[in-house]
Amino acid sequence: MIYIATGLVFISITITVIKTLLEKDIFTKLLFLNSSINLSGLFICFLATFKTYACYIDIALIYYLLSFISTNAYLQFFLAKHKNVKRNIK
């Protein structure tokens, strides 16, 4: 069972990474990047249930929190840059 779940997670991560590389819009790239980070955190949770080692779940939670903070920082940076570009056009 764990091998099927692991395979599905790896296939999903591969699809999101390929889709990230093919997109041109930075916001869509960040969305796909966040999805791949969430899928890798899901893989860590699967690994924790398979190994019955609870510290992996703590690592996954830290990974999720860092992903959330970094995604928000990137979006704030790019939104501010996008607003400055619109102001310069007017």
C-alpha positions in Angstrom: 0.0 0.0 0.0 2.8 2.4 0.9 4.5 1.7 -2.4 1.4 2.7 -4.4 0.9 5.9 -2.4 4.6 6.7 -2.8 4.4 6.1 -6.5 1.4 8.4 -6.9 3.0 11.1 -4.9 6.2 10.9 -7.0 4.1 11.0 -10.2 2.2 14.1 -8.9 5.5 15.8 -7.9 6.9 15.1 -11.4 3.9 16.5 -13.1 3.9 19.7 -11.1 7.6 20.2 -11.6 7.2 19.8 -15.4 4.2 22.1 -15.4 6.2 24.6 -13.4 9.0 24.6 -15.9 6.6 25.1 -18.8 4.6 28.0 -17.5 5.6 31.6 -18.3 3.6 33.5 -15.6 5.5 33.8 -12.3 2.3 33.5 -10.2 1.4 30.3 -11.8 4.9 29.0 -11.3 4.6 29.8 -7.6 1.3 28.0 -7.4 2.8 24.9 -8.9 5.9 25.2 -6.8 3.7 25.4 -3.7 1.8 22.3 -4.8 5.0 20.3 -5.3 6.2 21.4 -1.8 2.9 20.2 -0.3 3.1 16.9 -2.1 6.7 16.3 -0.8 5.4 17.1 2.7 2.7 14.6 2.1 5.4 12.0 1.1 7.2 12.8 4.4 3.9 12.1 6.3 3.5 8.8 4.4 7.0 7.9 5.4 6.3 8.7 9.0 3.3 6.4 9.0 5.2 3.6 7.3 8.2 3.8 9.6 6.0 4.6 12.7 8.5 7.4 13.6 6.7 10.5 14.8 9.6 12.9 14.3 9.0 12.8 10.5 5.6 14.4 11.1 7.4 17.2 13.0 9.8 17.6 10.1 6.8 17.7 7.6 5.1 20.4 9.7 8.3 22.5 9.8 8.6 22.0 6.0 5.0 23.2 5.5 5.5 26.3 7.7 8.7 27.2 5.8 6.9 26.7 2.5 4.0 29.0 3.6 6.4 31.7 4.8 8.6 31.6 1.7 5.6 31.6 -0.7 4.1 34.6 1.0 7.4 36.4 0.9 7.8 35.7 -2.9 4.2 36.8 -3.6 4.6 40.1 -1.6 7.9 40.8 -3.5 6.4 40.1 -6.9 3.1 41.9 -6.2 5.0 45.0 -5.0 7.2 44.8 -8.2 4.0 44.4 -10.3 2.4 47.4 -8.7 5.5 49.5 -9.4 5.5 48.5 -13.0 1.8 49.5 -13.4 2.5 52.9 -11.7 5.4 53.6 -14.1 3.1 52.8 -17.1 0.5 55.4 -16.1 
